[in-house]
């Protein structure tokens, strides 16, 4: 082989690593592209149980309390997904609390946020408020479906409960669930809602020494797929095939 052919071969060999590295250079994905990938990597049949628990509690200065709870759990035995609502209340000791004199203004935009929106606004003293959203994902066996107690929440319907602390209302509208508390004696109000890809938790306090808790818990149980699972082995075989191609 003459010198010119050797030089040509060396130049081609030297250029190959550079070409390969440029062809497989990592590229940052846009948020809009990542948004399209959600849920794509859960194998069919992996999710064996899905549940939501929503709870709101309001306790005023003298111990009057009102609580609303909505539960839904879906598994292979579920025929129609439904929320089951329970309301409870208790009366504290002493005379009713002083009427709240606070005034909270603005905040109209809080109801139109995307994703998770949480807020606590207060015009009183000595108040405590919690907003919490939890997502629990675990592998194992689906829990016993024991949430089927209480009032069934129908689409477009409302379940209410009253106590000395106020009124709690749970309603199903626009493909979501909303839980609201209107406290007595102008102490304030709270709101939780979930649906349409959004979660909202908000509390407005216009009185003194109130305790408010808004909690939403999402529970997902996935089955344990061993290495002998046919679908998993199929994916692994595809990955192994890439090795022979140099990836």
N, C-alpha and C positions, 0 to 999 in steps of 0.2 A: 504494500500500500504506500503511495507516495505521500509526501509531506502535506500537501493540500488536503488530502482526505483525512489524515490524522487530525489536522487542525479543525476541520469541519466536525468530526466526531466529538472532539473535546468540547467545542463550543456548545453543541447540542446537549451533551451530558451536563455541562455546567448550568445550562439554562433550565433544566427540568425541575430541580428543587425550588427555584424561584417561582416558576409557573405554578407548581403544586401548592406552595404556601400562599400565593396570592389568590388561588382559586378557592381555598378553604379558610380564608381569613375570617375570624368571628365578626359578625355584624350585629349591632345592637338593634333589638326589635322595638318598634314604637308601642306605646301604651294601647293604641287602637288595635294593633295586631295581637298583642298579648290578651286583650279582652276577648278575642274570638277563640282562644284556646281553653277557656275555663270549662272544666268538666270533661275534656276530651281524653283524659288519661285514667279514667275509672272503668275497669273492665265490666262488661255486662254481667249482672248478677252479683257484683261485689257488695253493693249496698243492700243490706237485708232489713234494715230498720231506720226510719227517719222520724224524728219527733220534735215538737216545739212546745215549750212551756213559757207562758207569759203571765207575770204576776205583778200587781200593783197594790201597795199598802199605804194608807194614810193614818197617822196617829196624831191627835192634837194634844194640846198642853195638859189636859186633864185626864188623858188616857183613853178617850173615845177612839175607836179604831174601825176602819172599813178596809176589806181586802177583796180583790177580784183575781181569779185564776182561770186561765184558759189553757187546755191541754189538747194536743193532737199527736197521735202516733200512728205511723203507717208501716205495715210489714206485709208479708205474703198472705196473711189471713184477712187483711183489710179489704172490705167490699167497697165502702164509700168513705173517703177521708172526711172527718168531721171534727170540729172543735167542741169540747165539752167544758162548760163554764160553771164555776162554783163561786158564790159570794158569801162572805162571812162578816160579821160585825160584832163589836162589844162596846159596852158602856163603861166609862171610867168613873172615878170617884170625884166628888166635888161639884161645884156649880159649872155651868157651861163657860167655855173660855171667852175672854173679851173679844168683841167683834174687831176683826182686822181693819185697820185704817190705811194700809199701804196701797200704793197704786203703781203697777208696772205697765209701762207703755212701750210701743214698738214691738219688734220681733216678728213681724209678718213674714219675713223671708225664711224663718226657721221651718216653716211648714212646706217649703218647696225645695229642700235640699235633696241631693242625690247620695245614695249610699247610706251611711250611718250618721244621723244627726242627733246630738245630745245637748241639752241645755238645762240650766238651773238659773232662774231669775227670782230675786227676792227683794221685797220692800219691807221686811220685818226683821226682828231680832231673835237670836237663839235658835234658828232653824237648822235642820240637817236634812240633806237630800242626796240620794244615790241613784245614778243611772248606770246600768250594767248590761252588756250584751256578751254572752259567752257561747262559744262553739266547741263542742266536745266530739272528737272523732276517735273511735276506738275499734279494734278488731275483737271479735268474739261472737257470742251467741246473742240473738235478739232478745231483749228483755220481755217479760210477760206483759201483754197489752192490758194494763190495769187502769188506764186513764178513762175508761168508758163509764164515768159517773158524773152526775150533774146535769145541767140543762144543755140540750143539743143546740148549737148555734147555727141557725139556718141562714142561707144566703139572703141578704137584705134584712135580716132580723136583728133584734137587740135583746140582750138579757140584762136586767138591772137588779141592784140590791141596795138597800138602805140601812143606815145605822145612825147613831147620834153624831158620828163624825162627818157623815155626808152620804153621797150617792155615787155608786160605781156603775158604769154602763159599758157593756161589751157588745160590739156590733160587727157585722160582716158586710163590707161594702167594697165595690171596685176591686174584687179579687184579693182583698186583704182583711186583716183583723185589727180592730181598734179598741183600746181599753182606756176609758177616761174616768177620772174621779173629780167631782165637784164637792169641795169641802164646805161644811156648814159654817155659819158665823163669819163669812167672808175671809176664810183662812187661805183660800187659793184653789188651785186646780192642778191636775197632772194628766198627761196624755202619753200613751204608747200606741204605736201602730207598726205593722209589718206587712209587706206585700208590694208587688210591683218592683222588686229589686231594691226596696228602700226600707230602712228601719229608723223610726223616729221615737225619741224619748225626751220628754220635756216636763218641767215643773215650774209653776209660778206660785210664789209664796207672798201673801199679802197680810198675814198675821204673824204671831210670835210663837216660838217653841213648838214647832211642828216637826214630825219625823216622816219622811216620804221615801219609799223605795220603789223603783221601777226596774224590773229584772226580766230579761228575755234570754232563754237558754235554748240553743239548737243542738240536738243530739243525733249523731250519725253512727251507726254500727255497721262495720264491714266484715264479711266472712273471711276466715283464714284460708288463703289459697296456698297450698304447698307447692314445692318445686315440680311435682308430678302433674300439676294441673295442665290439661291439654292446651288451653288458650295461652297460658304463660310460657309453656315450652315452645309453642309456635313462634311467639315473639322472640324468644332467646335464639331459636334456630335462624331467624332472619338476621339477628345481630351477628351471629357467628359467620354467616355467609359473607358479611361485609369484610371480614378479616382477610379473606383470600383476595379481595380486590385492593387491599392496601390501606383500608380505613381503620 
